[in-house]
Amino acid sequence: IGPKWKDVVSRCIKGHYQPLLLLYADPRGTPVSAQDLASRLDLHHYTKAYYDSEDS
């Protein structure tokens, strides 16, 4: 679609796309190791009580 995020957004708007999942890789980004990612995640937010709400 394009090298910039605004190109992706413009293409979705012009094509009337409503993607369920849109993946975008920043060409200037750097990879994150699984070990680094695990230390950044806060798993306390993903408890059973979180999923047992009346809205779900």
Number of C-alpha atoms within 10 A of each C-alpha: 10 10 11 12 13 10 12 15 14 13 14 15 11 8 9 9 10 9 8 5 6 8 7 10 10 10 8 6 7 8 6 8 8 9 8 9 9 10 9 9 9 8 9 8 10 9 9 9 8 10 11 9 8 5 5 6
